[in-house]
């Protein structure tokens, strides 16, 4: 069994590889789903900007990101999946079949990362 940090690193690597694959195959629905998950993880690992960062930064600089645990990462993905399910239900209520189909495709792509 992989350690927590190794699992999160492996998840990010898988997401990045799958994004490249989806882009190459022009599967924009899957690419959008993967991009959303990567963004969610990136936003959660960002550290707040402090006065100290601003004072020492004359130009663009990189600040060490916060490490996400496996439980935090999977909780973020689960939240995004729940949000997608709510959107599907809303569009279904509005009888927007094409949007339901597109979002369902994205949902299935997202769920594959939680099924581990």
URVENSUL-V684979 format. One record per residue. OMEGA is omega in degrees with one decimal (999 if undefined). NEAR is the number of other ideal C-beta (glycine too) atoms within 8 Angstrom. Layout:
BEGIN
((OMEGA | NEAR) (OMEGA | NEAR))
END
This chain:
BEGIN
((-179.3 | 2) (174.6 | 6) (-178.9 | 6) (-176.4 | 8) (178.4 | 7) (179.5 | 8) (179.2 | 11) (177.6 | 13) (178.6 | 8) (177.9 | 9) (178.6 | 11) (179.4 | 10) (178.3 | 8) (178.0 | 9) (-179.5 | 13) (179.0 | 9) (179.9 | 8) (176.2 | 10) (177.9 | 12) (179.5 | 8) (-179.8 | 8) (179.2 | 12) (179.7 | 9) (-179.3 | 6) (178.4 | 6) (175.9 | 5) (-172.9 | 8) (177.3 | 7) (177.9 | 10) (178.5 | 12) (178.6 | 11) (179.3 | 9) (-179.1 | 13) (178.5 | 13) (178.0 | 9) (-180.0 | 11) (177.6 | 13) (179.2 | 12) (179.7 | 8) (178.0 | 12) (179.8 | 15) (179.7 | 9) (-178.9 | 7) (-178.3 | 11) (177.7 | 10) (176.5 | 8) (179.2 | 8) (177.4 | 4) (-179.4 | 6) (176.3 | 6) (179.7 | 5) (177.9 | 6) (-177.5 | 10) (-177.4 | 8) (-177.2 | 6) (-174.3 | 7) (176.0 | 8) (-179.3 | 3) (179.6 | 4) (176.5 | 4) (-178.5 | 7) (176.7 | 4) (179.5 | 7) (179.4 | 5) (176.9 | 8) (178.5 | 8) (176.0 | 7) (173.7 | 11) (178.1 | 8) (179.6 | 9) (177.2 | 6) (-178.4 | 9) (-179.0 | 14) (176.0 | 9) (177.4 | 8) (179.0 | 12) (178.3 | 14) (176.9 | 9) (-179.7 | 9) (177.2 | 12) (178.1 | 12) (177.4 | 8) (179.6 | 8) (177.8 | 12) (177.7 | 9) (178.5 | 8) (178.6 | 9) (179.6 | 12) (179.1 | 8) (-179.9 | 8) (175.8 | 11) (177.4 | 9) (179.9 | 6) (-179.3 | 6) (178.9 | 5) (-172.2 | 8) (-178.1 | 6) (179.5 | 6) (176.4 | 8) (179.5 | 11) (-179.9 | 8) (-178.8 | 9) (177.1 | 12) (175.9 | 9) (177.9 | 11) (179.4 | 14) (-179.9 | 13) (177.3 | 8) (-179.7 | 11) (-176.7 | 15) (-179.0 | 9) (-179.7 | 7) (179.8 | 11) (-173.1 | 10) (-176.9 | 5) (999 | 3))
END
